[in-house]
Amino acid sequence: MLLWCPDWPVVAAEIVEGVPATGPVVVLHANRVVACSERARADGIRRGLRRREAQGRCPGLTVVDYDPARDTRAFEPVVAAVEDLVAGVEVVRPGACAVAARGPARYFGGEEAAAERIIEHVAQTCAVESQVGIADGVFAAGLAARAGQVVPPGGTPGFLAVLPVEALGRPALADLLRRLGIRTLGDFAALPAGDVLARFGFDAALAHRLAAGRDHRPLAVRVPPAELTVSADYDEPLDRVDAAAFASRALAERLHDRLAAHGLACTRLGVEAVTAHGQELHRVWRHDGLLTATAIADRLRWQLDGWLSGGPGRPGRPTAGIIRLRLVPDGVLAQVGLQPGLWGATGEERERAHRALSRVQGLLGPESVVTAVLGGGRAPADQARLVPWGDERLPARPELPPWPGRLPPPAPAVVLPAPLAATVHGATGEPVGVSARLQLTAAPARVAVGSAPPVEVVGWAGPWPVDERWWAPTEARRAARFQVLLADGGALLLAVEAGQWLVEAIYD
């Protein structure tokens, strides 16, 4: 059983961005139409048209860029609505999801009754139009959903036989089959499977199985996330710090046990409280995910101390005692990456450091404690990113793509926040420059940084050309980088920018 929402990219644009789907709307990707509204189809617009041709057919067309993240985000409530009635939903793509038909058919009294119930519930819950198709296999069910049909058991090959080969969703293969005189899925399915594999390849052999109605792969169902939030209600309002601290210990242990049962940890912890007067309080605490019952209880105790301590007129103080506490784990991740070392590499000292840094963040803000994350880039300054303590450690630039002109290891020990001016001279005292072909006009012999006396160069390497930001010709750009070893034991990373030598970094 497959539920299909027609023109879903257009509907998602209406839900997220407020674009009216009742008008002529198209969604473009790579300058071609990938989806259009019913009004746009009435004006002759079809999938695959170029933007200019589509606008020529309908001058008042509303154009929306294709955004798969937007489509997926908007489709989540529809999947949740289906899960309200049926367990085990597989998201085929944004706008289509499938479930096994046997369970809902038995529960609701037949396949047609189950389909009608799901369509009605989605319409009431999400205000979205949908169609349901039932057949033997996900591929056939998707085609049946577009026609709003329920194919009886065993009737899938006959249902598919009359459909055109374009229904396979493989334009190149469909064009080739048309030129060979094969126009329907039934004609294609009648070909020997071995000949199809030998003549057209593996993908065509898979399409041949689909055309014959032999799509019997099991559904990769979506498992709803486990409920990890814990809460506690108190008959006597908590208005003293000592009583709140005692109550927080049991709640923290419950959350820790629930996360441990699922093999999970979290990087952020939300603390929510409701007072006897209905006032709602909420704070988020960050940590690095080394989650213990003590760590959770400490953060909860610190937060309750901040809420309950102080005078009655202090801003943010509850107007009455707390009658409900709720802990919400946020940023959940697998515990497998947070295991301590075999011989206690993460001991009590490290845990104390985590507590102290988290408390500093609670007092001064998340940006008060940062750590460096290495990533991609050409210059040493581009390869480091400062991340607040407890945030996900993602690099600013990916490491995998090639970076032409990137310096070889080892990396410099000190990267200067602002480059220092320098002068480089050859053996006879002439200034050293870099030609348009990235060749030195003379071998470097002495380097002077700022107003310091020049130091003899005993070794150098380079150049490493820097070819970046070519689209901004007016912006000053570094042409090349060099590594120099000085007679006093120092090593510098030099760069040339508009004929000026600069010291970017220092090696240890």
N, C-alpha and C positions, 0 to 999 in steps of 0.2 A: 504494500500500500504506500503510494507516494503522494505527498501533498505538494502542489505546485502553485506558486503565487505569480500570476502573469505580470510581465514587465517589472520585475522586482527592482532593478536599478533605478527605474523612474519612481517607483513607490518609495524606495529608501531615500531618494533625494527629497521627496515631499515630507517624509517623516523627520529627517534630520535637518534639512536646510530650508524647509518651507516652500519648496518649488511646487506650484499647483499642477498636479498630475492630470487635471481635467483639460488642460490646454495642450497645444502642440509642444512636446518636450522630447529631446533626444539626449542620449548619453553617448559621449564620444570617447574612443580610445585609439591612440595612434591616428587621429584625424579621420576615423571611420565610425559609423554608427554601430553600436553594440546593443542598444535597446532604445525603444521609442514608445510613446504613449499611443492610446487608441486614436486620439485626434490626429496625431502625426501620421499614423498609418492611413487614415482616411484621405490625407493629402498626397499619398503615393510614396511615403518614406518607408524604406525597408532596411533591415540590417545589412551592413557591408557598404552602404553608400558613403561617398566622401562628404566631408562637411560642406563644401561649396555646392555640390549637387543637391544635398538635402535642403540647404537654405534657399536654393533656387526654386525648389518645388514648394517651399513654405516660407515666405519672407519673414513671418512673425514667429519663427521657431525659437524656443528657449533651449539653449545649449548648456549641458551639465557635463563636467569632466567625470570620467570613470574613476571610482574610488572603491576598491574591494573591501577596504577596512570599514568604510561607511556602510556598505551593503551587509557585511557580516554583523556589524554592531546593531543595525536596525532589525535584522532577522532573528536575533536572540529572543525577543519576546514571543515571536511566533513559535519557535521551538519549545519554549517554556510552556506555551499554551497547549501544544500537542502533548507534552509530557504530563500535563494535568490529567489527561485521559488515558494515555498509552505509555507503557514503559519501554525503554530501549529504542531511542530515536537516533537515526544516522543522518547527519547533515550532508547531503550530496553536494550542494553548493549553496551560496546565498540565494534564497528564493525557492529551494526545494529540499525536502527532507523525507525520509522513508522509514517505515516500521514494518515489522512482520504482521501480516494480516490475520493470522489464525487467532491470536489472543483477543484483539478487539472485536473480531467477528463473533466469537463465542460469547463474549461479555455483553455486547449490545444487540445480539439477536440477528446477526447476519452481516455480510460485507457491506451491502448498501446502507443499512442502518448505521453501521460504524462510520462510514464515509460521511454521511449526512451529519452525524453528531460532531465529528471533528471539524467539518467546515463551519457549522453553526457556532461552535465554541471559539474558533479562531476569529470569526467575524465579530462576535460579541466582546471578546477580550481585547483584540488588537485593532478592530475596525479595518481589517484587511480582507480583500476578496481572495479566494483560493479555490482550487479544483483538486479533486482526488481521483487517482486512477489506480486500479488493482489488476495485477497480472502476475505471471510466473517470471519473476526477475525484476531487478531495478530498472534496467533499460526499457523493457516493455511497459512497465508501470509508469515510467516517465512519459512515454508516448501516449499511453492511455489517459494520463492525467490531462494532457493538452486537449484531448477529445472528450474528457469527462465520462469515460467508459469504465465499466467493470468487466474485465475479460474472465469468463468462467475458467475453472481449472482445466488444464490441457488444451485450451483454445488459443494459447499465445502464438504458436507458429502460424495458424490461420489468420490471426489478427495482424501479424507483422508482414505476411506474404504480400499484401496488396499495397503496402506503403512504398513510396519512392526511395531510392537509394540515398537521397539527400538526408533522410532521417537518421542516418548513421552519424552525422555530425563531422564527417571527414570530407571536406570539399574536394581535395585532390583525388582521393579514391573514387568519390562519386562521379567526378568528371571523366576519369579513366573508364569506369564501368559503363557510363553512358556511351562513350565512343566505341566500346566493344559490344553495344547492343543490350546491355544488362540494365534494366530500368527500375525494377522493383526488388524489394528485399527477398521475395520468394524466388526470383530468378537467381539472385546471388547465393541464396542458401542452397539451391539445387546443385551448385558446383561442387566437385569433390574437394574435401578439406585439404588433402595433400597437395593438390594442384594449386589451390589458392595460396598456400604457404610458400610453395616453390616459386610461383609467379609474382606474387605481390608482397610477400614479406610477413613478418610476425604481426604487425599491427593490423594488417588486412585479415589475417587468420583469426585474430580476436574479434574483428568486426563481423567475420563470417559466422562465428559462434553466436554473436548477438542477433544477427539476422535470422538465424535458425531457431531462436528462442531458447538457447541453451545457456542463458545467464543464470547460473545457480550459485553464485558466490554468496557466502553468508554475510549478513549485514554487520558492518563495523559500528555497532551501536554506540551512542554517546551515553556515558554514565554520568548522571547528575552529581555535582560536587557534594561532598559530605558536609553536613552542618557542623561547623567547628566552634561556633559562638557558644559561650557559657554565660549564664545569668543566675542571679539569686535575689529573692525577695525577702524583706525583713519586716516582721510585724511591728517591732519597736524601731523607730527611726534612728539611724546612726548619726549622732551629733557630737561624739567625742572621738578624738584621733585614736586612742587606745582600743576602743571597741571596733572602730572601722579597720584598724590594722589586724585585729584578731579575725575578723570576718574575711578579710582579703586573703589570708593565708589559705583557707579552704577553697576559695574560688580559684586562686592561682594554681593549686594542685589539681583541681578538676580540669582546667584548661591544658595544663602540661600533660596529664594522662591522656586526654583526648587527642592531642597532637601526636604524642608518642605512639598511640594505637594505630594511627594512619601513617607513621613514619615521616612526619612532617615537622617543619619548624617555620617560624615567621620572622620577617625582618622589621615589621612595625606592629605595634600593639595598641589598639584603640580601647580607651577606658570611657565608658558611658555610665552616667548616674542620673537617677530621677528622684527628686525630693518629694516630701509629703504634700507640697503645694503644687506639684506638677512641673516644677522647673527642671529642664533637661540640661545636663552638662556633658561635655565631650572633649577629650584630649587624645592626641596620638603621640606615643613614645616610640622612638627608634632605637634599634640595637642591631648587632651584627648577626643575629640568628642563633647564637649559642644559648639555646633556650633551656632554662632550668626552672623548677618551681620557685626556687629562691629568687631568681632574677625577675620573674613575673611578679611575685609578691612584693619585692622591693619597689618596682615601678608603680604598682598599684598603691602601695603605702605612701610613697612620695607624693603621688597625685592627690590622694585623700587628705594628706597632711596640708597640701597647698590649698585645697578647697575648704577644709574645716577650720584651719587655724586662722588667727587674726580677729580683728574686731568685727562687730555686726555690720558696720558701714563700709567695710572694705569692698572695693569693686570685685565682682566675680564670686563673692562668698554666697553659698546657698542660703535661701531664705528660710529653710526648714531642714530637718534631718533627712538623711538619704534612706529611701525605702527600697531601692532597687539598684543593683550593680550589674554591669554587663561588660564582658571582655570580648573584643572582636579581633581575632588574629588577621592581620593584613600582610600582603606580600608573602603568601605561603609558598614555600619551596621544599624540595625533598631533603630530608635529614641526612641522606647519604653523603652529601658534600660537606657536612659539618662535624664529622666524627673526630674525636681527639686522637692524638698520637698513641702508639702502643705503649710508650714508656712515660706517659704523662706530659707530653709536650705542651698541652694546654692546661696548666695547673691553676692553683688558686690565685697566683699573682696576675695571670692573664685575665681571669675573671674579675678581679678587683679593678684592673685597668678598664675593662669594658664597662663596669658599673660607673666608674668615675667619669669616663668620657660621655656616657649616656646622660648622666646627671648634669654635666656641663652644658650639653645640648638642651636639656630641659630648662636650664636657667637662662642661657644666652641665645638660644636659637639653633636650628640645624646647621647653619653655615659656620658656626663657631669652631667646629672640629671637622677637618677635611683630611682625606688621604689621597695619594697620587695613584692614578691608573694609567698604565702604559698602553699605547695603541699604535695605529699607523701614522704615517706622515713622513715628510722628507727631512725637515729641520728638527733638531732635538727639542726645541720648544713646542713643536706641533705634536709630539708623540706622548705628552703627558697631559692628564686632565685631573683636576681636583674635584673629588666627590665627597659630599657630606657623609660623615660617619653613619653607617647603617644603611645608606642607599645602595641600590644595585650598582655594582662596579662594572659599568659599561664604558668602553673606550670611546673617545670623541670621533675617531676615524677607525675604520676596520683595518685589521692587521693583514688579512689575506691578500687583497689586491696588490699588484706590483706598484712600487713607488720609484719610478726612474729618478736617479740622482740622489737616492737615499744613502746616507753615510754607512760604511761598513762598521761592524763592531770592533772594539768596545765603544760604548757610549760615553760621552764626556761626563765628568763628575759634577761640574757646576755649570748650569745654563744661566747666563746673565739675563736679568729682566730687561735691560736696555743695552744694546751692543756698544762697545767702546771703540772709538776711532783709533786707527793704527796706520802706520806707514811701513812699507816694505821696500827695501832697496837691494840692488844687485851687488855683485862683487866690486864693481867699479864706482858704486855710489849712485847709479841711475835708478829712478823709480821703476818699480816692476808693475806692469799692467797686464791686462788680459785682452787678447785680440778677439775679433768676431768669431774666429774658429776655435775659441776657448783654448788658446795657446799662450803661455807666458812669454812676455817680451824678453825676460832674463830670468835666470835661476835665482830664487830668493837667497840672500846672504845675511841680511840683518832685518830685524823687526823691532819697531819702537811703538809701544802702546801709550797713547796720550802724550804727556810731556816727559815720560820716563826715558832714560838713555837707551839707545838701541842695544839689542842682544843678538849675538851671532846665531844663525840658524845652522844646526848640524844635520837636519834631515827634514824632508817634507814629502807629502803625498797629495795627489790630486791632479787635475781638478775634477770635481763632481759637478757637472752642469746642473743648473736649477732652471727647469722649464715649467713655469707655473704662472697663472694669472695673465696669460697672453691676451685675454680679452680686455684688459685694462692697460692700454699702452702708456697712459699718462701717470700711472702709479709706479713708484720706484720699486724695482725688483732686483733681487740678488741674482747675479749671472752665474756664479760658481762658488764652490767652497773648497778650502784647502786645509790640510792638517800640517802643522809645523812643529818640530821638536827643537827647543832652544838649548843653548850651551849651559844655562844655569839649571837645567833639569826640568824646566816647565814645558808644557805642550799646550798649544792653542788650536782652536778651530776658527779659521779666518774665512770671511766671505767678502765678495766684491759686489758693491752696489753703486751703480752709476760712476764707476771709476774710483770709488772710495773704498779703502780696506777697513773692515770692521772685525772686532773680536766678538764672536757669538757665544763661545763656551770655552771652558778650561778643563783639561784632562788632569787626572790625579797622578 
